[in-house]
Amino acid sequence: MMIKVSLVLLLSLFGIVYSQKPNYCQANLPKPSLNTNGLSLEMVQVLLRHGDRTPLYSNLSPDMSIWDCDLGWFMSPSFENIPGPITDINRLYRKVYMPNREFLPGNCSKGQLTSLGFAQHIQLGQTLRELYVDKYQLLPNQYTQDQTKIWVRSTDVPRTLQSAQAHLTGLFPPQPTNGEPIPVININTMDPDFENMQPNNRLCPVISMMEYNATKTPEYQEFIKNTTQLKTQIMNALGVKSFPAYGWYSFMDLFYSLQCHDLPLPPGITQEMVDGAYEAALWDYTYKFSFPMYSRLGMSTFLEELLENIGNYIQNTDDTKYYLFSGHDTTIGAIANLFGLLGEWPSYASHIEMELWSNSNKNYFLQFKYNGESFQLNGCGDIMCPIETFFNIANSLIVPNYSDICSN
Protein backbone atom coordinates (compact mmCIF):
# COMPACT_ATOMS: atom_id res chain seq x y z
CA MET A 1 0.00 0.00 0.00
CA MET A 2 1.32 3.44 -0.95
CA ILE A 3 1.45 5.94 1.90
CA LYS A 4 0.92 9.51 0.72
CA VAL A 5 3.42 11.94 2.18
CA SER A 6 2.22 15.53 2.58
CA LEU A 7 4.32 18.48 1.43
CA VAL A 8 4.68 19.63 5.04
CA LEU A 9 6.12 16.25 6.01
CA LEU A 10 8.34 16.16 2.93
CA LEU A 11 9.70 19.59 3.75
CA SER A 12 10.33 18.60 7.36
CA LEU A 13 12.28 15.58 6.10
CA PHE A 14 14.39 17.98 4.03
CA GLY A 15 14.81 20.29 7.02
CA ILE A 16 12.69 23.09 5.54
CA VAL A 17 10.23 25.18 7.54
CA TYR A 18 6.91 25.45 5.70
CA SER A 19 4.95 28.70 5.77
CA GLN A 20 2.48 30.57 3.60
CA LYS A 21 4.12 31.73 0.35
CA PRO A 22 3.18 33.98 -2.55
CA ASN A 23 1.09 32.24 -5.20
CA TYR A 24 4.12 32.21 -7.49
CA CYS A 25 5.90 29.82 -5.13
CA GLN A 26 3.74 26.79 -5.96
CA ALA A 27 0.86 26.04 -8.32
CA ASN A 28 -2.40 24.53 -7.17
CA LEU A 29 -2.57 20.74 -7.21
CA PRO A 30 -4.63 18.77 -9.76
CA LYS A 31 -8.31 18.09 -9.15
CA PRO A 32 -10.57 15.32 -10.48
CA SER A 33 -11.78 15.78 -14.03
CA LEU A 34 -15.27 17.05 -14.79
CA ASN A 35 -18.17 15.58 -16.78
CA THR A 36 -16.69 12.07 -16.82
CA ASN A 37 -19.91 10.04 -16.44
CA GLY A 38 -19.96 7.18 -18.94
CA LEU A 39 -16.41 7.93 -20.09
CA SER A 40 -13.08 6.16 -19.64
CA LEU A 41 -9.68 7.81 -19.47
CA GLU A 42 -7.48 6.51 -22.29
CA MET A 43 -4.24 8.52 -22.13
CA VAL A 44 -2.86 11.76 -20.76
CA GLN A 45 -0.07 14.17 -21.60
CA VAL A 46 1.32 16.09 -18.62
CA LEU A 47 3.38 19.26 -19.07
CA LEU A 48 5.38 20.59 -16.12
CA ARG A 49 7.29 23.61 -14.99
CA HIS A 50 10.20 22.69 -12.73
CA GLY A 51 9.85 23.22 -8.99
CA ASP A 52 11.28 25.88 -6.71
CA ARG A 53 14.83 26.89 -7.56
CA THR A 54 17.57 29.30 -6.59
CA PRO A 55 17.70 32.68 -8.37
CA LEU A 56 19.01 33.07 -11.89
CA TYR A 57 19.89 36.68 -11.12
CA SER A 58 21.35 38.10 -7.93
CA ASN A 59 23.55 40.89 -6.67
CA LEU A 60 23.32 39.80 -3.04
CA SER A 61 26.46 39.83 -0.93
CA PRO A 62 27.32 36.81 1.26
CA ASP A 63 26.31 38.59 4.46
CA MET A 64 22.79 39.12 3.08
CA SER A 65 21.77 35.71 1.82
CA ILE A 66 23.53 32.35 1.91
CA TRP A 67 22.04 29.67 -0.31
CA ASP A 68 22.64 26.18 1.05
CA CYS A 69 21.41 23.31 -1.11
CA ASP A 70 20.88 19.87 0.40
CA LEU A 71 19.46 18.27 -2.76
CA GLY A 72 22.18 16.04 -4.15
CA TRP A 73 22.70 14.46 -7.54
CA PHE A 74 24.10 10.96 -7.83
CA MET A 75 25.36 9.67 -11.17
CA SER A 76 26.60 6.44 -12.63
CA PRO A 77 27.87 6.06 -16.20
CA SER A 78 26.78 3.04 -18.17
CA PHE A 79 27.96 1.39 -21.38
CA GLU A 80 24.49 -0.08 -21.83
CA ASN A 81 22.66 2.89 -23.34
CA ILE A 82 19.68 0.72 -24.26
CA PRO A 83 16.24 0.17 -22.72
CA GLY A 84 16.03 -2.28 -19.87
CA PRO A 85 16.89 -2.67 -16.19
CA ILE A 86 20.38 -2.17 -14.78
CA THR A 87 22.24 -5.09 -13.26
CA ASP A 88 25.80 -3.82 -12.96
CA ILE A 89 25.62 -0.75 -10.67
CA ASN A 90 28.39 -1.01 -8.09
CA ARG A 91 29.37 2.63 -7.60
CA LEU A 92 27.69 6.06 -7.59
CA TYR A 93 29.23 9.49 -8.04
CA ARG A 94 27.94 12.62 -6.31
CA LYS A 95 27.94 15.98 -8.07
CA VAL A 96 28.98 18.69 -5.59
CA TYR A 97 28.96 22.46 -6.10
CA MET A 98 32.04 23.94 -4.44
CA PRO A 99 31.24 26.54 -1.76
CA ASN A 100 31.98 30.13 -2.72
CA ARG A 101 32.91 29.11 -6.27
CA GLU A 102 29.39 29.64 -7.55
CA PHE A 103 27.41 32.67 -8.71
CA LEU A 104 25.37 32.68 -5.49
CA PRO A 105 26.80 32.93 -1.97
CA GLY A 106 26.90 29.39 -0.57
CA ASN A 107 27.02 25.97 -2.23
CA CYS A 108 24.20 26.27 -4.78
CA SER A 109 24.37 26.78 -8.50
CA LYS A 110 22.16 29.53 -9.92
CA GLY A 111 18.84 28.13 -11.05
CA GLN A 112 19.39 24.90 -9.08
CA LEU A 113 16.34 22.91 -8.01
CA THR A 114 15.98 23.14 -4.25
CA SER A 115 14.79 20.52 -1.79
CA LEU A 116 11.53 22.45 -1.71
CA GLY A 117 11.24 22.18 -5.50
CA PHE A 118 11.93 18.44 -5.39
CA ALA A 119 9.29 17.99 -2.68
CA GLN A 120 6.77 19.95 -4.74
CA HIS A 121 7.07 17.52 -7.62
CA ILE A 122 6.91 14.47 -5.39
CA GLN A 123 3.62 15.89 -4.07
CA LEU A 124 2.39 16.61 -7.61
CA GLY A 125 3.26 13.06 -8.67
CA GLN A 126 1.43 11.67 -5.64
CA THR A 127 -1.66 13.72 -6.43
CA LEU A 128 -1.70 12.56 -10.05
CA ARG A 129 -1.23 9.00 -8.79
CA GLU A 130 -4.47 9.39 -6.82
CA LEU A 131 -6.19 10.35 -10.06
CA TYR A 132 -4.53 8.25 -12.74
CA VAL A 133 -3.75 5.11 -10.73
CA ASP A 134 -6.38 4.98 -7.99
CA LYS A 135 -9.41 6.85 -9.33
CA TYR A 136 -9.32 6.41 -13.12
CA GLN A 137 -7.11 3.28 -13.27
CA LEU A 138 -5.21 4.56 -16.28
CA LEU A 139 -1.86 3.37 -14.93
CA PRO A 140 -0.84 0.25 -13.00
CA ASN A 141 -0.23 0.40 -9.26
CA GLN A 142 3.48 -0.32 -9.69
CA TYR A 143 5.97 0.59 -12.38
CA THR A 144 7.35 -2.34 -14.35
CA GLN A 145 9.99 -2.05 -17.04
CA ASP A 146 8.12 -3.78 -19.84
CA GLN A 147 4.44 -3.22 -19.06
CA THR A 148 4.06 0.39 -17.90
CA LYS A 149 3.34 2.47 -20.98
CA ILE A 150 4.94 5.82 -20.15
CA TRP A 151 7.24 8.18 -22.07
CA VAL A 152 9.24 10.99 -20.48
CA ARG A 153 10.95 14.02 -21.95
CA SER A 154 12.79 16.93 -20.34
CA THR A 155 14.82 19.90 -21.44
CA ASP A 156 18.49 19.14 -20.88
CA VAL A 157 18.68 21.28 -17.73
CA PRO A 158 19.40 19.87 -14.26
CA ARG A 159 16.31 21.40 -12.58
CA THR A 160 13.90 20.02 -15.17
CA LEU A 161 15.55 16.59 -15.17
CA GLN A 162 15.34 16.40 -11.37
CA SER A 163 11.76 17.67 -11.38
CA ALA A 164 10.81 14.84 -13.73
CA GLN A 165 12.55 12.36 -11.42
CA ALA A 166 10.70 13.70 -8.38
CA HIS A 167 7.39 13.58 -10.28
CA LEU A 168 7.93 9.94 -11.24
CA THR A 169 8.96 9.10 -7.67
CA GLY A 170 5.61 10.38 -6.44
CA LEU A 171 3.68 8.75 -9.29
CA PHE A 172 5.40 5.36 -8.89
CA PRO A 173 7.03 5.07 -5.44
CA PRO A 174 10.14 2.88 -5.76
CA GLN A 175 9.68 -0.69 -4.61
CA PRO A 176 12.27 -2.96 -2.93
CA THR A 177 14.24 -4.77 -5.62
CA ASN A 178 15.11 -7.83 -3.46
CA GLY A 179 18.27 -8.29 -5.47
CA GLU A 180 16.48 -8.01 -8.82
CA PRO A 181 17.75 -5.67 -11.60
CA ILE A 182 17.00 -1.99 -11.01
CA PRO A 183 14.27 -0.66 -13.34
CA VAL A 184 15.30 2.30 -15.50
CA ILE A 185 13.01 5.03 -16.85
CA ASN A 186 14.41 6.80 -19.88
CA ILE A 187 14.23 10.60 -19.79
CA ASN A 188 14.45 11.74 -23.40
CA THR A 189 16.14 15.06 -24.10
CA MET A 190 17.81 16.93 -26.94
CA ASP A 191 20.37 19.55 -27.85
CA PRO A 192 19.19 23.08 -26.86
CA ASP A 193 19.50 24.17 -30.50
CA PHE A 194 16.60 21.83 -31.34
CA GLU A 195 14.53 22.25 -28.16
CA ASN A 196 10.95 23.16 -29.06
CA MET A 197 9.26 22.96 -25.65
CA GLN A 198 9.64 26.74 -25.47
CA PRO A 199 10.09 29.52 -28.03
CA ASN A 200 13.62 29.02 -29.38
CA ASN A 201 15.25 31.64 -31.60
CA ARG A 202 18.00 29.18 -32.47
CA LEU A 203 15.39 26.84 -33.88
CA CYS A 204 13.52 29.68 -35.56
CA PRO A 205 15.66 32.84 -35.94
CA VAL A 206 12.67 34.90 -37.04
CA ILE A 207 11.50 34.83 -33.40
CA SER A 208 14.40 37.15 -32.50
CA MET A 209 13.31 39.62 -35.15
CA MET A 210 9.74 39.54 -33.87
CA GLU A 211 10.88 40.10 -30.28
CA TYR A 212 12.97 43.08 -31.40
CA ASN A 213 10.14 44.56 -33.46
CA ALA A 214 7.78 44.24 -30.49
CA THR A 215 10.01 46.57 -28.46
CA LYS A 216 9.72 49.30 -31.12
CA THR A 217 5.95 49.71 -31.03
CA PRO A 218 4.29 52.79 -29.47
CA GLU A 219 2.73 50.55 -26.81
CA TYR A 220 6.10 49.21 -25.74
CA GLN A 221 7.66 52.67 -25.67
CA GLU A 222 4.81 53.80 -23.42
CA PHE A 223 5.52 50.80 -21.16
CA ILE A 224 9.17 51.83 -20.90
CA LYS A 225 8.14 55.39 -20.05
CA ASN A 226 5.67 54.26 -17.37
CA THR A 227 8.15 51.93 -15.65
CA THR A 228 11.26 54.13 -15.74
CA GLN A 229 10.77 55.54 -12.24
CA LEU A 230 10.28 52.08 -10.70
CA LYS A 231 13.29 50.74 -12.58
CA THR A 232 15.45 53.57 -11.24
CA GLN A 233 14.24 52.99 -7.68
CA ILE A 234 14.99 49.26 -7.79
CA MET A 235 18.39 49.67 -9.44
CA ASN A 236 19.40 52.32 -6.88
CA ALA A 237 18.25 50.12 -3.99
CA LEU A 238 20.17 47.12 -5.37
CA GLY A 239 23.21 49.19 -6.25
CA VAL A 240 23.32 48.02 -9.88
CA LYS A 241 24.38 50.27 -12.73
CA SER A 242 22.81 48.47 -15.68
CA PHE A 243 19.41 46.91 -16.30
CA PRO A 244 19.73 43.08 -16.26
CA ALA A 245 19.92 41.19 -19.55
CA TYR A 246 16.53 39.54 -18.87
CA GLY A 247 14.99 42.81 -17.80
CA TRP A 248 12.12 42.87 -15.34
CA TYR A 249 12.09 39.10 -15.13
CA SER A 250 15.48 39.20 -13.39
CA PHE A 251 14.20 41.49 -10.63
CA MET A 252 11.01 39.45 -10.23
CA ASP A 253 13.03 36.23 -10.13
CA LEU A 254 15.32 37.54 -7.39
CA PHE A 255 12.55 38.92 -5.19
CA TYR A 256 10.26 35.89 -5.44
CA SER A 257 13.14 33.45 -4.93
CA LEU A 258 13.84 35.17 -1.62
CA GLN A 259 10.21 35.31 -0.55
CA CYS A 260 9.61 31.66 -1.40
CA HIS A 261 12.30 30.82 1.17
CA ASP A 262 11.29 33.36 3.82
CA LEU A 263 14.51 35.28 3.21
CA PRO A 264 14.56 39.06 3.66
CA LEU A 265 14.28 41.38 0.70
CA PRO A 266 17.37 43.47 -0.10
CA PRO A 267 17.64 46.73 1.86
CA GLY A 268 15.52 49.45 0.31
CA ILE A 269 13.24 47.03 -1.57
CA THR A 270 9.60 47.29 -0.51
CA GLN A 271 6.67 44.98 -1.19
CA GLU A 272 5.28 47.66 -3.47
CA MET A 273 8.45 47.45 -5.56
CA VAL A 274 8.16 43.65 -5.65
CA ASP A 275 4.56 43.87 -6.85
CA GLY A 276 5.53 46.48 -9.43
CA ALA A 277 8.41 44.36 -10.74
CA TYR A 278 6.04 41.40 -11.13
CA GLU A 279 3.44 43.44 -13.02
CA ALA A 280 6.12 44.87 -15.31
CA ALA A 281 7.65 41.44 -15.97
CA LEU A 282 4.23 39.92 -16.69
CA TRP A 283 3.31 42.71 -19.11
CA ASP A 284 6.66 42.45 -20.88
CA TYR A 285 6.32 38.66 -21.17
CA THR A 286 2.73 38.56 -22.37
CA TYR A 287 3.06 41.51 -24.76
CA LYS A 288 5.09 39.41 -27.19
CA PHE A 289 2.31 36.84 -27.19
CA SER A 290 -0.18 39.51 -28.27
CA PHE A 291 1.32 39.11 -31.76
CA PRO A 292 -0.36 35.91 -33.01
CA MET A 293 2.40 34.79 -35.34
CA TYR A 294 5.04 35.07 -32.60
CA SER A 295 2.87 32.99 -30.29
CA ARG A 296 2.20 30.37 -32.94
CA LEU A 297 5.78 30.14 -34.24
CA GLY A 298 7.17 29.71 -30.74
CA MET A 299 5.20 26.53 -29.97
CA SER A 300 3.99 25.29 -33.35
CA THR A 301 6.18 22.20 -33.70
CA PHE A 302 5.75 21.14 -30.06
CA LEU A 303 1.97 21.41 -30.29
CA GLU A 304 2.17 19.37 -33.48
CA GLU A 305 3.98 16.61 -31.53
CA LEU A 306 1.30 16.64 -28.81
CA LEU A 307 -1.41 16.25 -31.45
CA GLU A 308 0.56 13.48 -33.15
CA ASN A 309 0.70 11.55 -29.85
CA ILE A 310 -3.08 11.76 -29.53
CA GLY A 311 -3.63 10.75 -33.13
CA ASN A 312 -1.26 7.79 -32.87
CA TYR A 313 -3.09 6.51 -29.82
CA ILE A 314 -6.52 6.81 -31.45
CA GLN A 315 -5.21 5.04 -34.55
CA ASN A 316 -3.70 2.24 -32.43
CA THR A 317 -0.16 2.89 -33.66
CA ASP A 318 1.12 3.82 -30.18
CA ASP A 319 -0.21 2.49 -26.88
CA THR A 320 1.63 4.92 -24.58
CA LYS A 321 -0.72 5.88 -21.73
CA TYR A 322 1.26 8.62 -19.99
CA TYR A 323 3.47 11.28 -21.54
CA LEU A 324 5.47 13.53 -19.24
CA PHE A 325 7.14 16.73 -20.49
CA SER A 326 9.31 18.55 -17.96
CA GLY A 327 10.04 22.13 -18.97
CA HIS A 328 9.92 25.71 -17.80
CA ASP A 329 7.56 28.62 -17.21
CA THR A 330 8.16 29.44 -20.88
CA THR A 331 6.77 25.99 -21.73
CA ILE A 332 3.62 26.18 -19.61
CA GLY A 333 3.02 29.87 -20.32
CA ALA A 334 3.37 29.54 -24.09
CA ILE A 335 0.99 26.56 -24.33
CA ALA A 336 -1.53 28.15 -21.96
CA ASN A 337 -1.35 31.33 -24.03
CA LEU A 338 -2.08 29.47 -27.27
CA PHE A 339 -5.39 28.33 -25.81
CA GLY A 340 -6.21 31.70 -24.25
CA LEU A 341 -5.54 30.66 -20.64
CA LEU A 342 -2.46 32.66 -19.68
CA GLY A 343 -3.41 35.10 -16.93
CA GLU A 344 -0.68 35.02 -14.29
CA TRP A 345 2.96 33.99 -14.47
CA PRO A 346 3.16 30.17 -14.28
CA SER A 347 4.08 29.29 -10.70
CA TYR A 348 6.72 26.78 -9.67
CA ALA A 349 5.47 23.24 -10.38
CA SER A 350 2.79 24.53 -12.76
CA HIS A 351 1.23 21.77 -14.81
CA ILE A 352 -1.06 21.15 -17.76
CA GLU A 353 -2.92 17.88 -18.32
CA MET A 354 -4.33 17.06 -21.73
CA GLU A 355 -6.59 14.06 -21.06
CA LEU A 356 -8.01 11.82 -23.77
CA TRP A 357 -11.36 10.26 -22.83
CA SER A 358 -13.68 7.90 -24.71
CA ASN A 359 -17.22 6.59 -24.44
CA SER A 360 -18.53 3.08 -25.11
CA ASN A 361 -18.80 3.86 -28.83
CA LYS A 362 -15.14 4.89 -28.94
CA ASN A 363 -15.94 8.52 -29.50
CA TYR A 364 -13.04 10.53 -28.12
CA PHE A 365 -12.95 13.74 -26.09
CA LEU A 366 -10.20 16.03 -24.80
CA GLN A 367 -10.25 17.68 -21.37
CA PHE A 368 -7.71 20.49 -20.89
CA LYS A 369 -6.62 21.11 -17.30
CA TYR A 370 -4.31 23.86 -16.06
CA ASN A 371 -3.09 24.13 -12.47
CA GLY A 372 -5.97 22.24 -10.94
CA GLU A 373 -8.82 23.58 -13.07
CA SER A 374 -10.64 22.12 -16.09
CA PHE A 375 -11.28 24.61 -18.90
CA GLN A 376 -13.82 24.81 -21.66
CA LEU A 377 -11.64 25.85 -24.57
CA ASN A 378 -12.78 28.59 -26.91
CA GLY A 379 -14.62 26.85 -29.74
CA CYS A 380 -15.63 23.81 -27.68
CA GLY A 381 -19.19 23.43 -26.51
CA ASP A 382 -18.25 21.66 -23.31
CA ILE A 383 -15.35 20.94 -20.97
CA MET A 384 -15.25 17.54 -22.67
CA CYS A 385 -14.27 18.76 -26.11
CA PRO A 386 -15.00 16.33 -29.00
CA ILE A 387 -11.62 15.32 -30.34
CA GLU A 388 -12.41 16.44 -33.88
CA THR A 389 -13.27 19.89 -32.57
CA PHE A 390 -10.11 20.01 -30.48
CA PHE A 391 -7.98 18.98 -33.46
CA ASN A 392 -9.56 21.75 -35.54
CA ILE A 393 -8.80 24.33 -32.85
CA ALA A 394 -5.24 23.12 -32.27
CA ASN A 395 -4.41 22.72 -35.96
CA SER A 396 -5.53 26.30 -36.58
CA LEU A 397 -2.71 27.35 -34.19
CA ILE A 398 -0.01 25.42 -36.03
CA VAL A 399 1.97 27.29 -38.68
CA PRO A 400 1.75 25.10 -41.83
CA ASN A 401 4.76 26.70 -43.56
CA TYR A 402 6.86 26.83 -40.40
CA SER A 403 10.20 25.96 -42.02
CA ASP A 404 9.78 28.53 -44.78
CA ILE A 405 8.92 31.33 -42.35
CA CYS A 406 11.69 30.47 -39.90
CA SER A 407 14.33 30.35 -42.62
CA ASN A 408 13.23 33.62 -44.23
Secondary structure as GFF3:
##gff-version 3
##sequence-region A 1 408
A	DSSP	alpha_helix	7	13	.	.	.	ID=ss1
A	DSSP	three_ten_helix	23	25	.	.	.	ID=ss2
A	DSSP	beta_strand	40	49	.	.	.	ID=ss3
A	DSSP	beta_strand	73	75	.	.	.	ID=ss4
A	DSSP	beta_strand	93	95	.	.	.	ID=ss5
A	DSSP	alpha_helix	115	129	.	.	.	ID=ss6
A	DSSP	pi_helix	130	135	.	.	.	ID=ss7
A	DSSP	beta_strand	150	154	.	.	.	ID=ss8
A	DSSP	alpha_helix	158	171	.	.	.	ID=ss9
A	DSSP	beta_strand	187	188	.	.	.	ID=ss10
A	DSSP	three_ten_helix	192	194	.	.	.	ID=ss11
A	DSSP	alpha_helix	206	214	.	.	.	ID=ss12
A	DSSP	alpha_helix	218	238	.	.	.	ID=ss13
A	DSSP	alpha_helix	248	259	.	.	.	ID=ss14
A	DSSP	alpha_helix	271	289	.	.	.	ID=ss15
A	DSSP	alpha_helix	292	314	.	.	.	ID=ss16
A	DSSP	beta_strand	322	327	.	.	.	ID=ss17
A	DSSP	alpha_helix	329	338	.	.	.	ID=ss18
A	DSSP	beta_strand	351	358	.	.	.	ID=ss19
A	DSSP	beta_strand	364	370	.	.	.	ID=ss20
A	DSSP	beta_strand	373	375	.	.	.	ID=ss21
A	DSSP	beta_strand	385	386	.	.	.	ID=ss22
A	DSSP	alpha_helix	387	395	.	.	.	ID=ss23
A	DSSP	alpha_helix	402	406	.	.	.	ID=ss24
###
